[in-house]
């Protein structure tokens, strides 16, 4: 290769690198915006019909995650962030909560039976 060809090859390599960088940047930006849009949709669903108020204390790590969602403009407030994370946690553990509901129903039934036993022996219920 001659000295005249070398700079041209270097220019081509530089141009190709720049094109790849632009393409990668666009792909990353699109990927991020796609993720952000998906998160916003999930947040909207999680925040629908939010009528109950719960006050909660959180540790520093959890607060960082809440603030991260606010800073990224995925959620408008810490309250929205908390509601979103709680809803996602419940959704991710549906099987666990279904099992808890089953056992809770069994406990309620056993309590009802105990009240009947105590009531049938002539003792006042609730004292």
Protein Blocks (a to p, Z undefined) as FASTA:
>chain_A
ZZklmmmmmmmmmmmmmmmmmmmmmmmmmmmmmmmmmmmmmmmmmmgopabccdddddfk
lmmmmmmmmmnomafbfklmmmmmmmmmmmmmmmmmmmmmmmmmmmmmmmmmmmmmmmmn
opaehZZ
